[in-house]
Amino acid sequence: MKLTAAGFLTIAAAIFVGSTLGLEPSTLRGYLLAGSEAAMVGGLADWFAVTALFRRPLGLPIPHTALVPRKKDELATKLGEFVTGYFLTPDVLESQVVESRVVDRVGLWLADPDHAARLAGGVMSALADVLGSFDPAGLEEPILDLVRRHRGPRSWAPALGGLLARAVDGGAQRPLVDLLAARCREYLAAHEASLHPMVKRFVEERNWLTALMTTDRLVTKLLRDVQLELAKIEQQPDHPVRVALEDLLRRLAFDLRHDPDAVARVDGLLAKLVDDPQATAVVRSALGDALDGLRRSMVDPGGPLAARVAAAVAEQGRRAVTDVRFHDELEGGLRRVVAWVVGRYGGEVTELIRRQVEAWPAEAASRRIELAVGRDLQYIRLNGTVVGAIAGLVIHAAGSLLARA
């Protein structure tokens, strides 16, 4: 575009020179001279104006030129104030939240199972990294100190009972039962030969009748039957042993909340534990195992925890679209957050723009702004040449008419 604008100015100069040197005085020569002179004046004037914004024309120290390099810091502050005063305002951004339907678009995106799974995986991976940075040794003392400070004025038994009741109702004990049954079955299968004489001796020592009836085949069958029963416990959610264990845990949870004797025993046990030097090691080990187990569950993309989190994310996405009340609550909350952030940190945008532009060298800032404006700057020069030529022709024609009159 610079070459194009310069080309139009060169054409005007060529017409002027050709008309001056190559034509006899005539009406046509007058119009060509007038048009080409005005075109050169317009083109040169607009070249000077455009150039003066970004640098000194021809390097001459002409006043009020090179405005951008000299005023870049002031321009940066004004630009930041303009942005924060007219664009980054609470009213503008709140209306943008509503008009752009942010909640609906995000909800639809989250409702897609693939998107929900990817988001859940990313969040779980980040949380796993955070958990991996925790040191159980640094957490054990605050936990024990919390128990020590509250053991006098309050009892921990009802809270433990409530926690146990909710865990049982939610089936939290089922994975533990699965694990214990599997481990016991595997141990029996692997150590059947060494357990055989121990079991036989135990049964024979009960009384003389069991001693007479006990045989190697019977002991072997007993061990095999126990393994089969453990396998059934693993496979059957309604196995009698599971049901009995759940009933036992529910009774224990009830006693922890309502039985004074059970409450007193638990509080006494906790009091001894927190003052026992070995409690620190126990708490550290338990915390370490819990954090490690939770972290491994989080990083397993095909695990049940990841599936549950992804399902929960997708469900919330569907609710954001289909549940009008939930949608309005989310949108209102988002608008309040946007208004708070803009009100509190909007001035930081002005400062950010000022600091960034201030850090640029004057010439670099001028060049970047000139490139950002782009081709339109050269169109100003081109238009000045064309409009000057038209104005020159019109003025010459008007002068000719007035002279004849």
C-alpha positions in Angstrom: 0.0 0.0 0.0 2.9 2.3 0.6 4.1 1.7 -3.0 0.6 2.2 -4.3 0.2 5.5 -2.5 3.7 6.6 -3.6 2.8 5.5 -7.2 -0.3 7.7 -7.3 1.8 10.7 -6.1 4.5 9.9 -8.7 1.8 9.8 -11.5 0.6 13.2 -10.4 4.1 14.5 -10.5 4.7 13.0 -13.9 1.5 14.6 -15.3 2.6 18.0 -13.9 6.1 17.7 -15.4 4.7 16.4 -18.8 2.1 19.2 -18.9 4.6 21.9 -18.1 7.3 20.8 -20.6 5.4 19.0 -23.3 2.2 20.9 -23.9 1.5 24.3 -25.3 -0.8 26.6 -23.3 -4.3 25.4 -23.7 -7.4 24.6 -21.8 -6.4 21.0 -21.4 -3.0 22.0 -20.2 -4.5 24.3 -17.6 -6.7 21.5 -16.2 -3.8 19.0 -16.2 -1.6 21.4 -14.3 -4.3 22.4 -11.8 -5.3 18.8 -11.1 -1.7 17.4 -10.9 -0.6 20.3 -8.6 -3.5 19.8 -6.2 -2.9 16.0 -6.3 0.7 16.5 -5.3 -0.2 19.0 -2.6 -2.9 16.6 -1.2 -0.7 13.6 -1.4 2.3 15.3 0.2 0.1 16.8 3.0 -1.4 13.5 3.9 2.0 11.8 3.7 3.3 14.3 6.2 0.3 13.9 8.4 0.5 10.1 8.5 4.3 10.1 8.9 4.1 12.7 11.7 2.1 10.3 13.8 4.8 7.7 14.0 8.1 9.4 13.2 9.7 12.7 12.2 9.2 13.3 8.4 12.6 13.1 6.7 14.2 13.0 10.1 13.6 16.8 10.6 12.9 18.1 14.1 9.6 19.6 13.2 7.4 20.4 16.2 4.4 18.2 16.9 5.7 15.2 15.0 6.5 11.7 16.1 3.5 11.8 18.3 3.3 8.1 19.1 6.9 7.7 20.3 6.7 10.8 22.4 3.3 10.2 23.9 3.2 6.4 24.1 3.1 6.3 27.9 0.3 8.8 28.0 -1.5 7.1 25.2 -1.2 3.7 27.1 -2.8 5.2 30.2 -5.6 6.8 28.2 -6.2 3.5 26.3 -6.4 1.5 29.6 -8.8 4.1 31.1 -10.9 3.9 27.9 -11.1 0.1 28.0 -11.9 -0.1 31.7 -14.3 2.9 31.5 -16.4 1.8 28.5 -15.9 -1.9 28.0 -14.8 -3.6 31.2 -17.7 -2.3 33.3 -20.0 -4.4 35.5 -23.1 -3.5 33.5 -21.5 -4.3 30.1 -20.0 -7.6 31.2 -23.2 -8.7 33.1 -25.3 -8.1 30.0 -22.7 -9.9 27.9 -23.0 -12.9 30.3 -26.7 -13.0 29.6 -26.7 -12.3 25.9 -23.9 -14.8 25.1 -25.8 -17.5 27.1 -22.6 -18.6 28.8 -24.4 -20.9 31.3 -26.3 -22.7 28.5 -23.2 -23.2 26.3 -21.1 -24.5 29.2 -24.0 -26.7 30.4 -24.4 -28.3 26.9 -20.6 -28.8 26.7 -20.5 -30.5 30.1 -23.6 -32.6 29.4 -21.6 -34.4 26.7 -20.2 -37.6 28.3 -16.9 -37.3 26.5 -16.4 -33.7 27.5 -17.4 -34.5 31.1 -14.9 -37.4 31.2 -12.1 -35.2 29.9 -12.8 -32.4 32.4 -13.1 -34.8 35.3 -9.9 -36.5 34.3 -8.0 -33.2 34.2 -9.4 -32.1 37.5 -8.7 -35.4 39.2 -5.1 -35.5 37.8 -4.5 -32.0 39.2 -6.0 -32.9 42.6 -3.8 -36.1 42.6 -0.7 -33.9 42.1 -1.8 -31.7 45.0 -2.4 -34.8 47.2 1.0 -36.1 46.2 2.6 -33.0 47.6 1.1 -33.5 51.1 3.3 -34.9 53.8 1.4 -37.1 56.3 4.0 -36.1 58.9 2.8 -32.5 58.6 -0.9 -33.4 58.9 -0.8 -35.8 61.9 0.0 -33.3 64.6 -2.8 -30.8 63.6 -5.3 -33.7 63.6 -4.2 -35.0 67.0 -4.1 -31.5 68.4 -7.7 -30.9 67.2 -8.8 -34.1 69.0 -6.9 -33.1 72.2 -8.4 -29.6 72.3 -12.0 -30.8 71.8 -12.0 -34.0 73.9 -13.0 -32.2 77.1 -15.9 -30.0 76.0 -17.3 -32.5 73.5 -17.6 -36.1 72.7 -16.4 -37.5 69.4 -18.5 -40.7 69.6 -21.7 -39.2 68.2 -19.9 -37.7 65.3 -18.1 -41.1 64.6 -21.5 -42.8 64.9 -23.1 -40.5 62.4 -20.2 -40.9 60.0 -20.4 -44.7 60.3 -24.1 -44.7 59.7 -23.8 -42.6 56.6 -21.0 -44.8 55.4 -23.0 -48.0 55.8 -26.1 -46.5 54.2 -23.9 -45.5 51.2 -22.3 -48.9 51.0 -18.8 -47.7 51.9 -18.1 -50.9 53.7 -18.7 -53.1 50.6 -15.3 -52.5 48.9 -13.7 -53.3 52.2 -15.6 -56.6 52.5 -14.8 -57.5 48.9 -11.1 -56.9 49.6 -11.0 -58.8 52.9 -12.9 -61.8 51.4 -10.6 -61.9 48.4 -7.5 -61.6 50.5 -8.6 -64.3 52.9 -9.6 -66.7 50.1 -6.2 -66.1 48.4 -4.4 -66.7 51.6 -6.2 -69.9 52.3 -5.5 -71.2 48.8 -1.8 -70.3 49.0 -1.2 -71.7 52.5 -3.6 -74.6 52.6 -0.7 -77.1 53.2 0.7 -75.2 56.2 -2.8 -74.5 57.7 -4.0 -78.1 57.4 -2.1 -79.4 60.5 -3.0 -76.3 62.6 -6.7 -76.6 61.8 -6.7 -80.4 62.5 -4.9 -79.9 65.8 -7.3 -77.1 66.8 -10.4 -79.3 66.1 -8.9 -82.4 67.8 -8.2 -80.4 71.0 -11.9 -79.4 71.4 -13.0 -82.7 73.0 -12.5 -86.5 72.6 -15.4 -86.8 70.2 -14.1 -84.3 67.6 -10.7 -85.9 68.0 -12.2 -89.3 66.9 -14.1 -87.8 64.0 -11.5 -85.5 62.5 -9.6 -86.8 59.5 -7.3 -85.3 56.9 -10.0 -85.4 54.3 -12.5 -83.6 56.6 -10.0 -80.9 57.3 -9.2 -80.4 53.6 -12.9 -80.2 52.9 -13.4 -77.7 55.6 -10.7 -75.4 54.2 -12.1 -75.8 50.7 -15.6 -75.0 51.9 -14.4 -71.9 53.6 -12.7 -70.7 50.4 -15.9 -71.4 48.5 -18.0 -69.4 51.0 -15.5 -66.5 50.8 -15.9 -66.5 47.0 -19.7 -66.3 47.5 -19.3 -63.4 49.8 -17.3 -61.6 47.1 -19.9 -62.3 44.4 -23.2 -61.9 46.3 -24.2 -58.4 47.5 -26.9 -59.9 49.7 -24.8 -62.7 51.2 -25.9 -63.4 54.8 -22.4 -62.6 56.1 -22.6 -59.2 54.4 -26.1 -58.6 55.8 -25.0 -59.6 59.3 -21.9 -57.3 59.1 -24.1 -54.3 58.0 -26.5 -55.0 60.9 -23.6 -55.1 63.3 -22.1 -51.8 61.9 -25.6 -50.1 62.1 -26.0 -51.2 65.7 -22.5 -49.9 66.5 -23.4 -46.6 64.8 -26.6 -46.4 66.9 -24.8 -47.2 70.1 -22.1 -44.5 69.4 -24.8 -41.9 69.2 -27.3 -43.1 71.9 -25.6 -45.5 74.4 -23.8 -43.7 77.2 -21.6 -46.7 78.0 -20.4 -47.0 74.4 -19.9 -43.2 74.2 -17.8 -43.3 77.4 -15.7 -46.2 76.2 -15.0 -44.6 72.8 -14.1 -41.3 74.4 -11.8 -43.0 76.9 -10.1 -44.9 74.0 -9.6 -41.7 72.0 -8.1 -40.0 75.1 -5.6 -42.8 75.5 -4.8 -42.9 71.8 -4.0 -39.2 71.4 -1.6 -39.3 74.4 0.0 -42.5 73.3 3.4 -41.9 71.6 2.5 -44.7 69.1 -0.6 -42.9 68.0 1.5 -40.5 65.9 2.9 -43.4 63.9 -0.6 -45.0 63.5 -2.1 -41.7 62.3 0.8 -41.1 60.0 0.5 -44.6 58.5 -3.3 -44.3 58.1 -3.0 -40.8 56.5 -0.3 -42.0 54.2 -2.3 -45.0 53.1 -5.5 -42.9 52.7 -3.8 -40.2 50.7 -2.0 -42.8 48.5 -5.1 -44.8 47.9 -7.1 -41.7 47.1 -4.4 -40.4 44.7 -4.2 -43.8 42.9 -8.0 -43.8 42.5 -7.9 -40.3 41.1 -5.3 -41.0 38.4 -7.1 -44.2 37.2 -9.0 -43.0 34.2 -11.1 -46.2 34.0 -11.7 -46.4 37.8 -15.0 -46.1 39.6 -14.1 -42.7 41.1 -13.4 -41.2 37.7 -16.6 -42.6 36.4 -18.7 -41.2 39.3 -17.1 -37.7 39.0 -17.6 -37.7 35.2 -21.3 -38.7 35.7 -21.7 -36.0 38.3 -20.2 -33.3 36.0 -22.5 -34.4 33.1 -25.5 -34.3 35.4 -24.7 -30.8 36.5 -24.3 -29.8 32.9 -27.8 -31.2 32.1 -29.3 -29.4 35.1 -27.8 -26.1 34.0 -29.7 -26.4 30.7 -33.0 -28.1 31.8 -33.5 -26.9 35.4 -34.7 -23.2 35.1 -34.1 -22.4 38.8 -30.6 -23.9 38.8 -29.8 -22.1 35.5 -30.9 -18.8 37.0 -28.9 -19.4 40.2 -25.8 -20.1 38.2 -26.3 -17.1 35.9 -26.9 -14.8 38.8 -23.8 -16.1 40.6 -21.7 -15.7 37.5 -22.9 -12.1 37.1 -22.1 -11.3 40.7 -18.6 -12.8 40.3 -18.0 -10.8 37.1 -19.2 -7.6 38.7 -17.0 -8.2 41.8 -13.9 -9.0 39.8 -14.3 -6.0 37.5 -15.0 -3.7 40.4 -12.0 -5.0 42.4 -9.5 -5.6 39.7 -10.6 -3.5 36.7 -8.0 -0.9 37.5 -5.3 -3.6 37.1 -6.1 -3.7 33.4 -5.3 -0.1 33.0 -2.0 -0.6 34.9 -1.3 -3.7 32.8 -1.7 -1.9 29.5 0.4 1.1 30.8 3.2 -1.1 32.1 3.3 -3.2 28.9 3.4 -0.3 26.5 5.8 1.6 28.8 8.2 -1.4 28.6 8.3 -1.2 24.8 11.0 1.0 23.2 9.6 4.1 21.6 10.4 3.0 18.0 9.1 -0.5 18.6 5.8 0.8 20.1 5.4 3.2 17.1 6.0 0.3 14.6 3.6 -2.1 16.3 0.8 0.5 16.5 1.4 1.4 12.8 1.2 -2.2 11.8 -1.9 -2.7 13.9 -3.7 0.2 12.1 -2.5 -1.3 8.8 -3.4 -0.5 5.2 -5.8 2.3 6.1 -3.0 4.7 6.8 -1.8 4.4 3.2 -5.3 4.8 2.0 -5.3 8.2 3.7 -2.3 9.2 1.5 -3.9 7.7 -1.6 -7.2 9.4 -1.0 -5.4 12.7 -0.3 -3.8 12.5 -3.8 -7.1 11.6 -5.5 -9.3 14.1 -3.6 -6.6 16.8 -4.2 -6.7 16.2 -7.9 -10.5 16.4 -8.0 -10.5 19.6 -5.8 -7.8 21.1 -8.1 -9.9 20.4 -11.2 -13.1 21.8 -9.6 -11.3 25.0 -8.4 -9.7 25.5 -11.8 -13.0 25.1 -13.5 -14.7 27.5 -11.1 -11.9 30.1 -11.7 -12.3 29.7 -15.5 -16.0 30.4 -15.3 -15.5 33.4 -13.0 -12.8 34.8 -15.4 -15.2 34.5 -18.4 -18.0 36.2 -16.5 
